[in-house]
Amino acid sequence: MNSAPSSTPRLTALDAVHRALGATMTDFAGWDMPLRYGSERDEHLAVRTRAGLFDLSHMGEITVTGPQAAQLLDHALVGNIGAVAVGRARYTMICQEDGGILDDLIVYRLGEDEYMIVANASNAQTVLDALTTRAAGFDAEVRDDRDAYALLAVQGPESPGILRSLTDADLDGLKYYAGLPGTVAGVPALIARTGYTGEDGFELFVEPAHAETLWRALTEAGAPVGLVPCGLSCRDTLRLEAGMPLYGNELSTALTPFDAGLGRVVKFDKTSNGGDFVGRKALEAAAERAAAAPPRKLVGLVAEGRRVPRAGYAVVAGGEVVGEVTSGAPSPTLGKPIAIAYVDASHAEPGTVGVGVDIRGSHEAYEVVALPFYKRRK
């Protein structure tokens, strides 16, 4: 987990609720956040089999409005944002001129000329600054809305039923990566079918003053089906099993989207601004390099033993270092340690054996597998 030191961590609107529930708190990207409430394994399995409730109010919301909002975002981000329909969302990235990833983002198109960008907490200021700079010359406004929203997420197979009992919004018609305005437990909300767990679920953007009302209503509605409050620790193991990248681990300014195996998010065929966007030349070169011979590939590793790999540990084969672990943890779903790693292409084929992870001088055996480790049944 990545956290930024801060002398006075910021508190979410639900801080008192977390403490009343006995949460173990941690400083995460300058916010005081719940790490776990009890057993992180139990919280993890609740999301996989029933439902979990998360406070994600540390995430950074940035609103872009105006007649040229779409053109600005097509210039500033790597995705084709102008092609996103109103009410839909898109996973994308913001890159430096040299192609390095500044952050991975979700962009919601709320109206014809209105977008909401959700950045990672640790990068929100960086993204805001970059968008503000890149807005020069566009008839569009970039607004810092980090204090305007609290963000709650209900995730897991029981989440549609829980939410359905609290809203008359058309959840059945709400597709994955879509959002619509509605009322949940009497609270105005943007209801988005998004998440970071590998399960079906919803993220609810509300005014901070309404966060506690909504948390209590979701807790009460979810009690009969086993919903539990969940902290950042199980969110990390859930996203790891689902093969979802974490900025600072799998993504960084040292890597382009093509290096990270996520070149699909880069759209060179945008029609606005003549198809030009920040980092285009560098990303075209990165795409050519990746097509010719990818230096390393992002793969999954499953342990044969019980020792847990951690970020930064070397991946070895035949006495040589062939890669590096970016994330690792015990997998509650698989019942064994797992890791995501960048590995030389020659050792990246699923089923490759003879690969190990150097854990404090001991080479532990791992099998290379395709990501994700876990995929929910639809």
C-alpha positions in Angstrom: 0.0 0.0 0.0 1.2 3.5 -0.9 0.9 6.3 1.6 2.2 9.8 1.8 3.4 11.1 5.2 1.5 14.0 6.6 1.7 15.7 10.0 -2.1 16.3 10.1 -3.9 13.6 8.1 -7.2 14.7 6.6 -10.4 13.0 8.0 -13.3 11.8 5.9 -16.9 12.6 6.8 -17.2 9.1 8.2 -14.2 9.3 10.6 -16.3 9.1 13.8 -18.3 6.1 12.4 -15.0 4.2 11.7 -13.7 4.8 15.2 -17.0 3.8 16.8 -16.8 0.5 14.8 -13.3 -0.1 16.3 -11.5 0.3 13.0 -7.7 0.1 12.8 -6.8 3.5 11.2 -3.8 4.3 9.0 -2.3 7.3 7.3 -2.9 6.8 3.6 -1.9 9.5 1.1 -2.4 12.1 3.7 -5.8 10.8 4.9 -6.7 8.9 8.1 -8.4 5.8 6.7 -9.7 2.5 8.0 -7.3 -0.3 7.3 -9.5 -3.0 8.8 -12.4 -3.4 11.3 -11.6 -6.9 12.4 -10.2 -9.7 10.2 -9.1 -8.5 6.8 -9.5 -12.1 5.5 -13.2 -12.1 6.7 -13.8 -8.7 5.1 -12.2 -10.0 1.8 -14.4 -13.1 1.7 -17.5 -11.1 2.6 -17.0 -9.1 -0.6 -16.4 -12.2 -2.7 -19.5 -14.1 -1.3 -21.9 -11.4 0.1 -21.1 -7.7 0.3 -18.7 -5.1 1.7 -19.1 -1.4 2.4 -16.1 0.9 1.9 -15.4 4.6 2.6 -13.3 5.8 -0.4 -13.7 9.5 0.3 -9.9 10.0 0.0 -10.2 9.7 -3.8 -9.8 12.9 -5.7 -12.7 14.3 -7.8 -12.0 17.0 -10.4 -14.8 18.5 -12.5 -14.2 19.8 -16.0 -17.0 21.9 -17.6 -17.5 24.1 -20.6 -18.0 24.0 -24.4 -14.5 22.6 -25.0 -14.4 20.2 -22.0 -14.2 17.2 -24.3 -11.5 18.7 -26.5 -9.5 19.6 -23.4 -9.7 16.0 -22.0 -8.8 14.5 -25.4 -5.7 16.7 -25.4 -4.8 16.1 -21.7 -5.6 12.4 -21.4 -4.6 9.4 -23.5 -8.2 8.1 -24.1 -10.8 9.2 -26.6 -12.9 11.0 -24.0 -15.1 12.9 -26.6 -16.5 9.5 -27.7 -17.8 8.6 -24.2 -21.6 8.8 -24.1 -23.3 10.9 -21.4 -23.9 8.6 -18.4 -21.0 6.4 -19.2 -17.5 6.2 -17.7 -14.0 5.3 -19.1 -10.8 4.0 -17.5 -7.9 6.1 -18.8 -4.6 7.6 -17.9 -2.8 11.0 -17.8 0.7 10.8 -19.0 3.8 13.1 -19.1 5.2 14.4 -22.4 7.7 11.5 -22.3 4.8 8.9 -22.0 5.3 8.2 -18.3 2.1 7.6 -16.3 1.1 10.4 -14.0 -2.0 8.5 -12.8 -4.7 6.2 -13.9 -8.2 7.7 -13.8 -11.9 7.1 -14.2 -13.7 9.8 -16.2 -17.5 10.0 -15.9 -19.4 12.0 -18.5 -22.1 13.7 -16.5 -23.5 15.9 -19.3 -22.8 17.1 -22.8 -20.2 19.6 -21.4 -19.5 18.2 -17.9 -17.1 15.5 -16.8 -15.9 14.2 -13.5 -12.4 12.8 -13.2 -11.6 10.5 -10.2 -7.9 10.4 -9.4 -6.0 8.4 -6.9 -5.6 10.1 -3.6 -1.8 10.3 -3.7 -1.9 11.9 -7.2 -5.0 14.1 -7.0 -3.0 17.4 -6.7 -0.6 16.3 -9.5 -3.5 15.5 -11.8 -5.3 18.8 -10.9 -2.2 20.8 -11.6 -1.6 19.0 -14.9 -5.2 19.5 -16.1 -5.2 23.2 -15.1 -2.0 23.8 -17.0 -3.2 21.8 -20.1 -6.5 23.8 -20.0 -4.8 26.9 -21.4 -6.4 27.9 -24.7 -9.5 25.8 -24.2 -13.0 27.2 -23.4 -13.3 24.9 -20.3 -13.0 25.2 -16.6 -11.1 22.7 -14.3 -12.5 22.7 -10.8 -11.1 21.0 -7.7 -14.1 19.1 -6.2 -12.3 17.0 -3.7 -14.2 18.6 -0.8 -17.5 18.4 -2.6 -17.9 14.6 -2.4 -17.8 11.7 0.0 -17.5 8.4 -1.8 -19.0 5.1 -0.5 -18.8 1.8 -2.3 -20.9 -1.3 -1.8 -19.3 -4.3 -3.5 -20.1 -8.0 -3.9 -22.8 -10.3 -5.3 -25.4 -9.0 -2.8 -24.8 -5.3 -3.6 -27.5 -4.9 -6.3 -30.2 -6.2 -4.0 -29.0 -4.0 -1.1 -29.0 -0.9 -3.2 -32.3 -1.8 -4.9 -34.0 -1.7 -1.5 -32.9 1.9 -1.0 -33.5 3.5 -4.5 -35.9 3.6 -7.3 -33.1 4.3 -9.8 -32.9 1.8 -12.8 -30.1 -0.4 -11.5 -31.0 -3.2 -14.0 -30.4 -0.7 -16.8 -27.1 0.6 -15.3 -24.3 -1.1 -17.1 -20.7 -1.6 -15.9 -18.8 1.6 -16.2 -21.9 3.8 -16.3 -23.4 6.3 -13.8 -26.7 8.0 -13.3 -28.0 10.6 -10.8 -30.5 9.2 -8.3 -31.6 9.2 -4.7 -30.4 6.5 -2.3 -32.0 6.3 1.1 -33.3 9.9 0.5 -29.8 11.1 -0.3 -29.0 12.7 -3.7 -26.2 10.6 -5.3 -24.3 9.9 -8.4 -24.7 6.1 -8.6 -21.9 4.5 -10.6 -21.5 0.8 -11.5 -17.8 0.8 -10.9 -15.4 -0.7 -8.4 -11.9 -2.0 -7.6 -12.7 -5.5 -6.3 -13.4 -7.7 -9.2 -17.0 -8.0 -8.1 -20.2 -6.4 -9.2 -20.9 -3.3 -7.1 -21.6 0.4 -7.0 -19.7 3.6 -6.0 -21.9 6.4 -4.6 -20.8 10.0 -4.8 -22.7 12.2 -2.3 -22.2 15.4 -0.3 -20.1 14.9 2.8 -23.0 16.0 5.0 -25.0 13.0 3.7 -22.3 10.4 4.1 -23.2 9.2 7.6 -26.9 8.9 6.7 -26.1 6.8 3.6 -23.6 4.6 5.5 -26.1 3.7 8.2 -28.9 3.0 5.6 -26.6 0.7 3.6 -25.4 -1.0 6.8 -29.0 -1.7 7.9 -30.2 -2.8 4.4 -27.2 -5.1 4.1 -27.3 -6.7 7.5 -29.7 -9.5 6.5 -27.4 -10.6 3.7 -24.2 -10.4 5.6 -22.7 -7.0 4.5 -19.7 -5.9 6.6 -17.7 -2.7 6.7 -14.4 -3.2 4.9 -11.0 -1.4 5.1 -8.2 -0.6 2.6 -6.3 -3.8 3.5 -8.9 -6.1 1.9 -9.5 -3.7 -0.9 -5.8 -4.2 -1.8 -6.1 -8.1 -1.8 -9.3 -7.9 -3.7 -7.8 -5.8 -6.5 -4.7 -7.9 -6.5 -6.7 -11.1 -7.1 -8.6 -9.3 -9.8 -5.3 -8.3 -11.5 -6.1 -4.6 -11.2 -3.0 -2.3 -11.2 -2.2 0.0 -8.3 -0.4 3.3 -9.0 3.0 3.3 -7.3 3.2 -0.5 -7.7 2.3 -1.5 -11.2 2.2 2.0 -12.6 4.6 4.9 -12.3 6.1 7.8 -14.3 9.0 5.4 -15.2 6.5 3.3 -17.2 4.3 4.1 -20.2 0.9 2.4 -20.6 2.5 0.0 -23.2 5.2 -1.0 -20.7 2.4 -1.8 -18.2 0.5 -4.0 -20.7 -2.3 -1.4 -20.8 -1.6 0.1 -24.2 -5.3 -0.5 -25.1 -6.2 2.6 -23.1 -4.2 4.8 -25.5 -6.3 6.0 -28.4 -4.3 7.4 -31.4 -7.4 7.8 -33.6 -9.0 10.7 -31.7 -10.8 13.1 -34.0 -10.7 16.2 -31.9 -7.6 18.5 -31.9 -6.3 16.7 -35.0 -5.7 13.6 -32.9 -2.9 15.3 -30.9 -2.5 14.8 -27.1 0.1 15.2 -24.5 2.7 12.4 -24.8 1.6 11.2 -28.2 5.0 11.0 -29.9 6.6 9.2 -27.0 3.6 6.8 -26.8 3.8 6.0 -30.5 7.4 5.1 -30.0 6.5 3.0 -26.9 3.9 1.2 -28.9 6.4 0.3 -31.6 8.9 -1.0 -29.0 6.2 -3.1 -27.3 5.1 -4.6 -30.6 8.6 -5.5 -31.6 9.8 -7.0 -28.3 8.2 -6.1 -25.0 11.1 -5.8 -22.5 9.0 -7.2 -19.6 5.4 -8.4 -19.2 3.1 -8.0 -16.3 2.2 -11.6 -15.1 0.7 -13.4 -12.1 2.8 -15.6 -9.8 1.3 -18.3 -7.6 3.4 -19.7 -4.8 4.1 -23.4 -4.3 5.0 -22.8 -0.7 3.6 -20.5 2.0 6.1 -17.5 2.0 4.6 -14.2 0.9 6.4 -12.1 -1.7 6.4 -8.3 -1.4 6.9 -5.4 -3.8 10.5 -5.0 -4.8 11.5 -8.6 -4.4 13.5 -10.1 -7.3 12.0 -12.7 -9.6 14.7 -15.2 -10.5 15.3 -18.1 -12.9 18.4 -20.2 -13.5 20.4 -18.0 -11.0 19.5 -14.8 -12.9 17.2 -12.0 -12.0 14.4 -12.0 -14.6 11.9 -9.6 -13.1 10.5 -7.8 -10.1 7.5 -8.2 -7.9 5.2 -5.2 -7.8 2.5 -6.4 -5.5 2.2 -9.5 -3.3 -0.1 -10.9 -0.5 -1.7 -14.1 0.7 -4.8 -14.7 -1.4 -7.9 -15.6 0.7 -9.7 -16.9 -2.4 -6.9 -19.1 -3.7 -5.6 -20.0 -0.2 -1.9 -19.4 -1.2 0.4 -16.4 -1.7 0.2 -14.6 -5.0 2.1 -11.8 -6.7 2.0 -9.5 -9.7 5.4 -9.0 -11.3 7.1 -7.6 -14.3 9.0 -10.5 -15.8 11.3 -10.8 -18.9 9.2 -11.9 -21.9 11.2 -15.2 -22.1 9.8 -16.2 -18.7 6.3 -14.7 -19.0 4.4 -17.5 -20.6 1.6 -18.9 -18.4 2.7 -22.3 -17.1 6.4 -21.4 -17.0 8.1 -23.3 -14.2 11.5 -22.9 -12.7 10.7 -19.3 -11.7 11.3 -18.2 -8.1 11.1 -15.2 -5.9 14.1 -14.2 -3.8 12.6 -13.9 -0.3 15.3 -12.8 2.0 18.0 -14.9 0.2 15.8 -18.0 -0.3 14.5 -18.7 -3.8 10.9 -19.7 -3.3 9.2 -21.6 -6.2 6.4 -19.9 -8.1 4.3 -20.7 -11.2 3.6 -18.0 -13.8 -0.1 -17.6 -14.5 -2.2 -15.2 -16.7 -3.9 -12.3 -14.9 -6.4 -12.0 -13.3 -6.1 -14.7 -10.6 -9.8 -14.4 -10.0 -12.7 -13.7 -12.3 -16.3 -13.6 -11.0 -19.0 -15.6 -12.6 -21.4 -13.4 -14.5 
